[in-house]
Amino acid sequence: MEEQVKKILNEKVIPLLETHGGSCEFVGIENNVVKVKLMGACGHCPGAIMTLRGFVLKVLQEDIPSIEDVVNVQ
């Protein structure tokens, strides 16, 4: 599952975040929760939670329905 998550992040999530001056880095998976580190503009944005839940989680769940959540770790 880890490789599939990395592929989705690299192909679908990161390119869009980059258009807004941000990015994210895969940190790990624990109990179907994906851990990422938001960087750039996304790392300090007040809407970061909305980005994680409304975009990153939805994109991941399209291909991996068992993903339960996405969290930002520092």
PDB file of N, CA, C and O in Angstrom, chain B, residues numbered from 101:
ATOM      1  N   MET B 101       0.821  -1.192   0.000  1.00  0.00           N
ATOM      2  CA  MET B 101       0.000   0.000   0.000  1.00  0.00           C
ATOM      3  C   MET B 101       0.866   1.257   0.000  1.00  0.00           C
ATOM      4  O   MET B 101       0.494   2.270  -0.592  1.00  0.00           O
ATOM      5  N   GLU B 102       2.018   1.192   0.662  1.00  0.00           N
ATOM      6  CA  GLU B 102       2.897   2.363   0.750  1.00  0.00           C
ATOM      7  C   GLU B 102       3.312   2.858  -0.634  1.00  0.00           C
ATOM      8  O   GLU B 102       3.282   4.060  -0.899  1.00  0.00           O
ATOM      9  N   GLU B 103       3.692   1.951  -1.502  1.00  0.00           N
ATOM     10  CA  GLU B 103       4.117   2.356  -2.847  1.00  0.00           C
ATOM     11  C   GLU B 103       2.970   2.969  -3.625  1.00  0.00           C
ATOM     12  O   GLU B 103       3.170   3.917  -4.384  1.00  0.00           O
ATOM     13  N   GLN B 104       1.772   2.439  -3.444  1.00  0.00           N
ATOM     14  CA  GLN B 104       0.604   2.976  -4.133  1.00  0.00           C
ATOM     15  C   GLN B 104       0.298   4.396  -3.644  1.00  0.00           C
ATOM     16  O   GLN B 104      -0.028   5.273  -4.443  1.00  0.00           O
ATOM     17  N   VAL B 105       0.404   4.616  -2.338  1.00  0.00           N
ATOM     18  CA  VAL B 105       0.183   5.954  -1.773  1.00  0.00           C
ATOM     19  C   VAL B 105       1.212   6.933  -2.327  1.00  0.00           C
ATOM     20  O   VAL B 105       0.860   8.037  -2.742  1.00  0.00           O
ATOM     21  N   LYS B 106       2.480   6.534  -2.334  1.00  0.00           N
ATOM     22  CA  LYS B 106       3.536   7.407  -2.864  1.00  0.00           C
ATOM     23  C   LYS B 106       3.269   7.770  -4.320  1.00  0.00           C
ATOM     24  O   LYS B 106       3.457   8.917  -4.726  1.00  0.00           O
ATOM     25  N   LYS B 107       2.835   6.795  -5.095  1.00  0.00           N
ATOM     26  CA  LYS B 107       2.565   7.039  -6.515  1.00  0.00           C
ATOM     27  C   LYS B 107       1.423   8.051  -6.682  1.00  0.00           C
ATOM     28  O   LYS B 107       1.515   8.966  -7.499  1.00  0.00           O
ATOM     29  N   ILE B 108       0.363   7.883  -5.913  1.00  0.00           N
ATOM     30  CA  ILE B 108      -0.769   8.812  -5.997  1.00  0.00           C
ATOM     31  C   ILE B 108      -0.342  10.216  -5.579  1.00  0.00           C
ATOM     32  O   ILE B 108      -0.695  11.199  -6.229  1.00  0.00           O
ATOM     33  N   LEU B 109       0.414  10.301  -4.498  1.00  0.00           N
ATOM     34  CA  LEU B 109       0.895  11.614  -4.057  1.00  0.00           C
ATOM     35  C   LEU B 109       1.737  12.267  -5.147  1.00  0.00           C
ATOM     36  O   LEU B 109       1.541  13.441  -5.463  1.00  0.00           O
ATOM     37  N   ASN B 110       2.663  11.522  -5.716  1.00  0.00           N
ATOM     38  CA  ASN B 110       3.570  12.075  -6.727  1.00  0.00           C
ATOM     39  C   ASN B 110       2.875  12.442  -8.029  1.00  0.00           C
ATOM     40  O   ASN B 110       3.252  13.416  -8.680  1.00  0.00           O
ATOM     41  N   GLU B 111       1.861  11.669  -8.414  1.00  0.00           N
ATOM     42  CA  GLU B 111       1.224  11.889  -9.713  1.00  0.00           C
ATOM     43  C   GLU B 111      -0.001  12.794  -9.663  1.00  0.00           C
ATOM     44  O   GLU B 111      -0.283  13.506 -10.627  1.00  0.00           O
ATOM     45  N   LYS B 112      -0.736  12.775  -8.546  1.00  0.00           N
ATOM     46  CA  LYS B 112      -2.002  13.503  -8.504  1.00  0.00           C
ATOM     47  C   LYS B 112      -2.032  14.650  -7.494  1.00  0.00           C
ATOM     48  O   LYS B 112      -2.636  15.690  -7.754  1.00  0.00           O
ATOM     49  N   VAL B 113      -1.388  14.465  -6.354  1.00  0.00           N
ATOM     50  CA  VAL B 113      -1.506  15.447  -5.277  1.00  0.00           C
ATOM     51  C   VAL B 113      -0.443  16.534  -5.377  1.00  0.00           C
ATOM     52  O   VAL B 113      -0.771  17.720  -5.429  1.00  0.00           O
ATOM     53  N   ILE B 114       0.810  16.147  -5.404  1.00  0.00           N
ATOM     54  CA  ILE B 114       1.909  17.115  -5.385  1.00  0.00           C
ATOM     55  C   ILE B 114       1.851  18.093  -6.560  1.00  0.00           C
ATOM     56  O   ILE B 114       2.049  19.290  -6.352  1.00  0.00           O
ATOM     57  N   PRO B 115       1.586  17.628  -7.794  1.00  0.00           N
ATOM     58  CA  PRO B 115       1.526  18.610  -8.895  1.00  0.00           C
ATOM     59  C   PRO B 115       0.498  19.720  -8.661  1.00  0.00           C
ATOM     60  O   PRO B 115       0.752  20.875  -9.003  1.00  0.00           O
ATOM     61  N   LEU B 116      -0.652  19.385  -8.086  1.00  0.00           N
ATOM     62  CA  LEU B 116      -1.648  20.427  -7.828  1.00  0.00           C
ATOM     63  C   LEU B 116      -1.208  21.335  -6.688  1.00  0.00           C
ATOM     64  O   LEU B 116      -1.365  22.553  -6.773  1.00  0.00           O
ATOM     65  N   LEU B 117      -0.660  20.760  -5.624  1.00  0.00           N
ATOM     66  CA  LEU B 117      -0.180  21.587  -4.511  1.00  0.00           C
ATOM     67  C   LEU B 117       0.908  22.548  -4.978  1.00  0.00           C
ATOM     68  O   LEU B 117       0.982  23.683  -4.508  1.00  0.00           O
ATOM     69  N   GLU B 118       1.741  22.101  -5.892  1.00  0.00           N
ATOM     70  CA  GLU B 118       2.819  22.949  -6.406  1.00  0.00           C
ATOM     71  C   GLU B 118       2.284  24.167  -7.147  1.00  0.00           C
ATOM     72  O   GLU B 118       2.940  25.208  -7.173  1.00  0.00           O
ATOM     73  N   THR B 119       1.116  24.052  -7.743  1.00  0.00           N
ATOM     74  CA  THR B 119       0.545  25.209  -8.447  1.00  0.00           C
ATOM     75  C   THR B 119       0.140  26.312  -7.480  1.00  0.00           C
ATOM     76  O   THR B 119      -0.101  27.446  -7.893  1.00  0.00           O
ATOM     77  N   HIS B 120       0.067  25.981  -6.193  1.00  0.00           N
ATOM     78  CA  HIS B 120      -0.284  26.948  -5.159  1.00  0.00           C
ATOM     79  C   HIS B 120       0.900  27.257  -4.244  1.00  0.00           C
ATOM     80  O   HIS B 120       0.728  27.828  -3.167  1.00  0.00           O
ATOM     81  N   GLY B 121       2.100  26.876  -4.677  1.00  0.00           N
ATOM     82  CA  GLY B 121       3.299  27.180  -3.908  1.00  0.00           C
ATOM     83  C   GLY B 121       3.587  26.231  -2.763  1.00  0.00           C
ATOM     84  O   GLY B 121       4.384  26.544  -1.879  1.00  0.00           O
ATOM     85  N   GLY B 122       2.947  25.081  -2.772  1.00  0.00           N
ATOM     86  CA  GLY B 122       3.149  24.118  -1.690  1.00  0.00           C
ATOM     87  C   GLY B 122       3.570  22.759  -2.197  1.00  0.00           C
ATOM     88  O   GLY B 122       3.814  22.566  -3.388  1.00  0.00           O
ATOM     89  N   SER B 123       3.649  21.836  -1.286  1.00  0.00           N
ATOM     90  CA  SER B 123       3.974  20.457  -1.618  1.00  0.00           C
ATOM     91  C   SER B 123       3.699  19.603  -0.385  1.00  0.00           C
ATOM     92  O   SER B 123       3.267  20.113   0.649  1.00  0.00           O
ATOM     93  N   CYS B 124       3.947  18.320  -0.501  1.00  0.00           N
ATOM     94  CA  CYS B 124       3.864  17.445   0.656  1.00  0.00           C
ATOM     95  C   CYS B 124       4.852  16.307   0.470  1.00  0.00           C
ATOM     96  O   CYS B 124       5.238  15.959  -0.645  1.00  0.00           O
ATOM     97  N   GLU B 125       5.240  15.748   1.587  1.00  0.00           N
ATOM     98  CA  GLU B 125       6.202  14.652   1.594  1.00  0.00           C
ATOM     99  C   GLU B 125       5.590  13.487   2.356  1.00  0.00           C
ATOM    100  O   GLU B 125       5.051  13.671   3.447  1.00  0.00           O
ATOM    101  N   PHE B 126       5.669  12.289   1.787  1.00  0.00           N
ATOM    102  CA  PHE B 126       5.168  11.096   2.454  1.00  0.00           C
ATOM    103  C   PHE B 126       6.041  10.792   3.661  1.00  0.00           C
ATOM    104  O   PHE B 126       7.268  10.786   3.556  1.00  0.00           O
ATOM    105  N   VAL B 127       5.417  10.539   4.807  1.00  0.00           N
ATOM    106  CA  VAL B 127       6.139  10.200   6.029  1.00  0.00           C
ATOM    107  C   VAL B 127       5.922   8.736   6.390  1.00  0.00           C
ATOM    108  O   VAL B 127       6.868   8.049   6.775  1.00  0.00           O
ATOM    109  N   GLY B 128       4.691   8.251   6.272  1.00  0.00           N
ATOM    110  CA  GLY B 128       4.419   6.853   6.601  1.00  0.00           C
ATOM    111  C   GLY B 128       2.936   6.557   6.635  1.00  0.00           C
ATOM    112  O   GLY B 128       2.099   7.426   6.387  1.00  0.00           O
ATOM    113  N   ILE B 129       2.628   5.295   6.953  1.00  0.00           N
ATOM    114  CA  ILE B 129       1.249   4.847   7.109  1.00  0.00           C
ATOM    115  C   ILE B 129       1.185   4.053   8.403  1.00  0.00           C
ATOM    116  O   ILE B 129       2.032   3.201   8.673  1.00  0.00           O
ATOM    117  N   GLU B 130       0.157   4.352   9.200  1.00  0.00           N
ATOM    118  CA  GLU B 130      -0.051   3.609  10.440  1.00  0.00           C
ATOM    119  C   GLU B 130      -1.547   3.423  10.641  1.00  0.00           C
ATOM    120  O   GLU B 130      -2.291   4.400  10.718  1.00  0.00           O
ATOM    121  N   ASN B 131      -1.990   2.172  10.727  1.00  0.00           N
ATOM    122  CA  ASN B 131      -3.411   1.858  10.939  1.00  0.00           C
ATOM    123  C   ASN B 131      -4.314   2.540   9.915  1.00  0.00           C
ATOM    124  O   ASN B 131      -5.332   3.129  10.278  1.00  0.00           O
ATOM    125  N   ASN B 132      -3.948   2.462   8.649  1.00  0.00           N
ATOM    126  CA  ASN B 132      -4.701   3.058   7.532  1.00  0.00           C
ATOM    127  C   ASN B 132      -4.802   4.580   7.598  1.00  0.00           C
ATOM    128  O   ASN B 132      -5.697   5.174   6.996  1.00  0.00           O
ATOM    129  N   VAL B 133      -3.887   5.204   8.325  1.00  0.00           N
ATOM    130  CA  VAL B 133      -3.794   6.662   8.371  1.00  0.00           C
ATOM    131  C   VAL B 133      -2.477   7.058   7.705  1.00  0.00           C
ATOM    132  O   VAL B 133      -1.400   6.638   8.128  1.00  0.00           O
ATOM    133  N   VAL B 134      -2.583   7.866   6.664  1.00  0.00           N
ATOM    134  CA  VAL B 134      -1.408   8.322   5.931  1.00  0.00           C
ATOM    135  C   VAL B 134      -0.849   9.558   6.626  1.00  0.00           C
ATOM    136  O   VAL B 134      -1.585  10.490   6.950  1.00  0.00           O
ATOM    137  N   LYS B 135       0.452   9.552   6.846  1.00  0.00           N
ATOM    138  CA  LYS B 135       1.132  10.692   7.465  1.00  0.00           C
ATOM    139  C   LYS B 135       1.952  11.400   6.404  1.00  0.00           C
ATOM    140  O   LYS B 135       2.765  10.784   5.715  1.00  0.00           O
ATOM    141  N   VAL B 136       1.730  12.705   6.278  1.00  0.00           N
ATOM    142  CA  VAL B 136       2.477  13.520   5.327  1.00  0.00           C
ATOM    143  C   VAL B 136       2.998  14.755   6.047  1.00  0.00           C
ATOM    144  O   VAL B 136       2.520  15.120   7.121  1.00  0.00           O
ATOM    145  N   LYS B 137       3.968  15.374   5.442  1.00  0.00           N
ATOM    146  CA  LYS B 137       4.468  16.659   5.936  1.00  0.00           C
ATOM    147  C   LYS B 137       4.150  17.689   4.864  1.00  0.00           C
ATOM    148  O   LYS B 137       4.692  17.634   3.761  1.00  0.00           O
ATOM    149  N   LEU B 138       3.265  18.634   5.192  1.00  0.00           N
ATOM    150  CA  LEU B 138       2.947  19.706   4.259  1.00  0.00           C
ATOM    151  C   LEU B 138       4.100  20.697   4.248  1.00  0.00           C
ATOM    152  O   LEU B 138       4.646  21.040   5.297  1.00  0.00           O
ATOM    153  N   MET B 139       4.466  21.155   3.061  1.00  0.00           N
ATOM    154  CA  MET B 139       5.610  22.055   2.924  1.00  0.00           C
ATOM    155  C   MET B 139       5.233  23.269   2.084  1.00  0.00           C
ATOM    156  O   MET B 139       4.177  23.312   1.453  1.00  0.00           O
ATOM    157  N   GLY B 140       6.117  24.239   2.097  1.00  0.00           N
ATOM    158  CA  GLY B 140       5.906  25.455   1.328  1.00  0.00           C
ATOM    159  C   GLY B 140       4.687  26.195   1.834  1.00  0.00           C
ATOM    160  O   GLY B 140       4.435  26.238   3.038  1.00  0.00           O
ATOM    161  N   ALA B 141       3.937  26.773   0.927  1.00  0.00           N
ATOM    162  CA  ALA B 141       2.750  27.537   1.299  1.00  0.00           C
ATOM    163  C   ALA B 141       1.733  26.681   2.043  1.00  0.00           C
ATOM    164  O   ALA B 141       1.002  27.188   2.894  1.00  0.00           O
ATOM    165  N   CYS B 142       1.678  25.407   1.737  1.00  0.00           N
ATOM    166  CA  CYS B 142       0.712  24.517   2.388  1.00  0.00           C
ATOM    167  C   CYS B 142       1.068  24.255   3.851  1.00  0.00           C
ATOM    168  O   CYS B 142       0.187  23.973   4.664  1.00  0.00           O
ATOM    169  N   GLY B 143       2.334  24.344   4.183  1.00  0.00           N
ATOM    170  CA  GLY B 143       2.771  24.061   5.535  1.00  0.00           C
ATOM    171  C   GLY B 143       2.314  25.084   6.545  1.00  0.00           C
ATOM    172  O   GLY B 143       2.241  24.784   7.737  1.00  0.00           O
ATOM    173  N   HIS B 144       2.003  26.295   6.093  1.00  0.00           N
ATOM    174  CA  HIS B 144       1.624  27.371   7.013  1.00  0.00           C
ATOM    175  C   HIS B 144       0.250  27.948   6.707  1.00  0.00           C
ATOM    176  O   HIS B 144      -0.146  28.968   7.271  1.00  0.00           O
ATOM    177  N   CYS B 145      -0.453  27.305   5.834  1.00  0.00           N
ATOM    178  CA  CYS B 145      -1.756  27.812   5.407  1.00  0.00           C
ATOM    179  C   CYS B 145      -2.831  27.496   6.442  1.00  0.00           C
ATOM    180  O   CYS B 145      -2.883  26.381   6.960  1.00  0.00           O
ATOM    181  N   PRO B 146      -3.692  28.474   6.746  1.00  0.00           N
ATOM    182  CA  PRO B 146      -4.783  28.208   7.680  1.00  0.00           C
ATOM    183  C   PRO B 146      -5.778  27.177   7.135  1.00  0.00           C
ATOM    184  O   PRO B 146      -6.527  26.577   7.907  1.00  0.00           O
ATOM    185  N   GLY B 147      -5.791  26.969   5.833  1.00  0.00           N
ATOM    186  CA  GLY B 147      -6.692  25.996   5.220  1.00  0.00           C
ATOM    187  C   GLY B 147      -6.073  24.619   5.050  1.00  0.00           C
ATOM    188  O   GLY B 147      -6.601  23.790   4.309  1.00  0.00           O
ATOM    189  N   ALA B 148      -4.961  24.365   5.726  1.00  0.00           N
ATOM    190  CA  ALA B 148      -4.256  23.093   5.548  1.00  0.00           C
ATOM    191  C   ALA B 148      -5.127  21.885   5.888  1.00  0.00           C
ATOM    192  O   ALA B 148      -5.054  20.863   5.206  1.00  0.00           O
ATOM    193  N   ILE B 149      -5.938  21.988   6.921  1.00  0.00           N
ATOM    194  CA  ILE B 149      -6.810  20.865   7.300  1.00  0.00           C
ATOM    195  C   ILE B 149      -7.808  20.589   6.175  1.00  0.00           C
ATOM    196  O   ILE B 149      -8.090  19.435   5.854  1.00  0.00           O
ATOM    197  N   MET B 150      -8.331  21.645   5.589  1.00  0.00           N
ATOM    198  CA  MET B 150      -9.264  21.468   4.473  1.00  0.00           C
ATOM    199  C   MET B 150      -8.559  20.832   3.281  1.00  0.00           C
ATOM    200  O   MET B 150      -9.143  19.996   2.592  1.00  0.00           O
ATOM    201  N   THR B 151      -7.319  21.218   3.035  1.00  0.00           N
ATOM    202  CA  THR B 151      -6.552  20.625   1.951  1.00  0.00           C
ATOM    203  C   THR B 151      -6.351  19.139   2.201  1.00  0.00           C
ATOM    204  O   THR B 151      -6.528  18.326   1.294  1.00  0.00           O
ATOM    205  N   LEU B 152      -5.985  18.782   3.421  1.00  0.00           N
ATOM    206  CA  LEU B 152      -5.756  17.372   3.749  1.00  0.00           C
ATOM    207  C   LEU B 152      -7.025  16.541   3.602  1.00  0.00           C
ATOM    208  O   LEU B 152      -7.020  15.507   2.934  1.00  0.00           O
ATOM    209  N   ARG B 153      -8.097  16.987   4.219  1.00  0.00           N
ATOM    210  CA  ARG B 153      -9.323  16.186   4.251  1.00  0.00           C
ATOM    211  C   ARG B 153     -10.144  16.322   2.966  1.00  0.00           C
ATOM    212  O   ARG B 153     -10.728  15.351   2.484  1.00  0.00           O
ATOM    213  N   GLY B 154     -10.180  17.517   2.429  1.00  0.00           N
ATOM    214  CA  GLY B 154     -11.019  17.762   1.269  1.00  0.00           C
ATOM    215  C   GLY B 154     -10.379  17.416  -0.055  1.00  0.00           C
ATOM    216  O   GLY B 154     -11.080  17.218  -1.048  1.00  0.00           O
ATOM    217  N   PHE B 155      -9.072  17.341  -0.087  1.00  0.00           N
ATOM    218  CA  PHE B 155      -8.386  17.041  -1.346  1.00  0.00           C
ATOM    219  C   PHE B 155      -7.521  15.787  -1.240  1.00  0.00           C
ATOM    220  O   PHE B 155      -7.776  14.799  -1.929  1.00  0.00           O
ATOM    221  N   VAL B 156      -6.514  15.820  -0.394  1.00  0.00           N
ATOM    222  CA  VAL B 156      -5.559  14.703  -0.330  1.00  0.00           C
ATOM    223  C   VAL B 156      -6.271  13.406   0.042  1.00  0.00           C
ATOM    224  O   VAL B 156      -6.071  12.388  -0.620  1.00  0.00           O
ATOM    225  N   LEU B 157      -7.085  13.421   1.074  1.00  0.00           N
ATOM    226  CA  LEU B 157      -7.785  12.211   1.504  1.00  0.00           C
ATOM    227  C   LEU B 157      -8.715  11.695   0.407  1.00  0.00           C
ATOM    228  O   LEU B 157      -8.749  10.495   0.135  1.00  0.00           O
ATOM    229  N   LYS B 158      -9.465  12.593  -0.218  1.00  0.00           N
ATOM    230  CA  LYS B 158     -10.391  12.179  -1.278  1.00  0.00           C
ATOM    231  C   LYS B 158      -9.654  11.534  -2.441  1.00  0.00           C
ATOM    232  O   LYS B 158     -10.094  10.512  -2.968  1.00  0.00           O
ATOM    233  N   VAL B 159      -8.538  12.124  -2.840  1.00  0.00           N
ATOM    234  CA  VAL B 159      -7.767  11.578  -3.961  1.00  0.00           C
ATOM    235  C   VAL B 159      -7.227  10.194  -3.609  1.00  0.00           C
ATOM    236  O   VAL B 159      -7.297   9.273  -4.423  1.00  0.00           O
ATOM    237  N   LEU B 160      -6.691  10.048  -2.403  1.00  0.00           N
ATOM    238  CA  LEU B 160      -6.171   8.748  -1.984  1.00  0.00           C
ATOM    239  C   LEU B 160      -7.279   7.701  -1.907  1.00  0.00           C
ATOM    240  O   LEU B 160      -7.089   6.566  -2.346  1.00  0.00           O
ATOM    241  N   GLN B 161      -8.427   8.071  -1.357  1.00  0.00           N
ATOM    242  CA  GLN B 161      -9.519   7.116  -1.209  1.00  0.00           C
ATOM    243  C   GLN B 161     -10.139   6.690  -2.530  1.00  0.00           C
ATOM    244  O   GLN B 161     -10.774   5.637  -2.593  1.00  0.00           O
ATOM    245  N   GLU B 162      -9.972   7.474  -3.583  1.00  0.00           N
ATOM    246  CA  GLU B 162     -10.470   7.073  -4.899  1.00  0.00           C
ATOM    247  C   GLU B 162      -9.821   5.755  -5.334  1.00  0.00           C
ATOM    248  O   GLU B 162     -10.481   4.899  -5.925  1.00  0.00           O
ATOM    249  N   ASP B 163      -8.537   5.599  -5.042  1.00  0.00           N
ATOM    250  CA  ASP B 163      -7.810   4.398  -5.444  1.00  0.00           C
ATOM    251  C   ASP B 163      -7.601   3.411  -4.300  1.00  0.00           C
ATOM    252  O   ASP B 163      -7.422   2.216  -4.536  1.00  0.00           O
ATOM    253  N   ILE B 164      -7.622   3.905  -3.059  1.00  0.00           N
ATOM    254  CA  ILE B 164      -7.393   3.046  -1.890  1.00  0.00           C
ATOM    255  C   ILE B 164      -8.475   3.356  -0.861  1.00  0.00           C
ATOM    256  O   ILE B 164      -8.239   4.133   0.064  1.00  0.00           O
ATOM    257  N   PRO B 165      -9.662   2.759  -1.009  1.00  0.00           N
ATOM    258  CA  PRO B 165     -10.780   3.060  -0.107  1.00  0.00           C
ATOM    259  C   PRO B 165     -10.505   2.760   1.366  1.00  0.00           C
ATOM    260  O   PRO B 165     -11.183   3.306   2.237  1.00  0.00           O
ATOM    261  N   SER B 166      -9.545   1.923   1.656  1.00  0.00           N
ATOM    262  CA  SER B 166      -9.264   1.562   3.047  1.00  0.00           C
ATOM    263  C   SER B 166      -8.526   2.663   3.822  1.00  0.00           C
ATOM    264  O   SER B 166      -8.404   2.582   5.044  1.00  0.00           O
ATOM    265  N   ILE B 167      -8.035   3.691   3.114  1.00  0.00           N
ATOM    266  CA  ILE B 167      -7.390   4.815   3.805  1.00  0.00           C
ATOM    267  C   ILE B 167      -8.460   5.537   4.622  1.00  0.00           C
ATOM    268  O   ILE B 167      -9.494   5.931   4.083  1.00  0.00           O
ATOM    269  N   GLU B 168      -8.212   5.709   5.922  1.00  0.00           N
ATOM    270  CA  GLU B 168      -9.198   6.315   6.811  1.00  0.00           C
ATOM    271  C   GLU B 168      -8.979   7.804   7.044  1.00  0.00           C
ATOM    272  O   GLU B 168      -9.933   8.545   7.277  1.00  0.00           O
ATOM    273  N   ASP B 169      -7.718   8.246   6.980  1.00  0.00           N
ATOM    274  CA  ASP B 169      -7.448   9.644   7.269  1.00  0.00           C
ATOM    275  C   ASP B 169      -6.057  10.010   6.744  1.00  0.00           C
ATOM    276  O   ASP B 169      -5.248   9.142   6.414  1.00  0.00           O
ATOM    277  N   VAL B 170      -5.807  11.305   6.677  1.00  0.00           N
ATOM    278  CA  VAL B 170      -4.501  11.846   6.332  1.00  0.00           C
ATOM    279  C   VAL B 170      -4.180  12.906   7.386  1.00  0.00           C
ATOM    280  O   VAL B 170      -5.005  13.772   7.677  1.00  0.00           O
ATOM    281  N   VAL B 171      -2.979  12.831   7.951  1.00  0.00           N
ATOM    282  CA  VAL B 171      -2.585  13.798   8.972  1.00  0.00           C
ATOM    283  C   VAL B 171      -1.263  14.448   8.595  1.00  0.00           C
ATOM    284  O   VAL B 171      -0.415  13.841   7.942  1.00  0.00           O
ATOM    285  N   ASN B 172      -1.107  15.689   9.018  1.00  0.00           N
ATOM    286  CA  ASN B 172       0.129  16.431   8.807  1.00  0.00           C
ATOM    287  C   ASN B 172       1.009  16.252  10.027  1.00  0.00           C
ATOM    288  O   ASN B 172       0.580  16.505  11.152  1.00  0.00           O
ATOM    289  N   VAL B 173       2.223  15.824   9.810  1.00  0.00           N
ATOM    290  CA  VAL B 173       3.184  15.682  10.907  1.00  0.00           C
ATOM    291  C   VAL B 173       4.340  16.635  10.662  1.00  0.00           C
ATOM    292  O   VAL B 173       4.688  16.921   9.516  1.00  0.00           O
ATOM    293  N   GLN B 174       4.924  17.115  11.724  1.00  0.00           N
ATOM    294  CA  GLN B 174       6.039  18.055  11.597  1.00  0.00           C
ATOM    295  C   GLN B 174       7.362  17.394  11.641  1.00  0.00           C
ATOM    296  O   GLN B 174       8.390  18.064  11.545  1.00  0.00           O
TER     297      GLN B 174
END
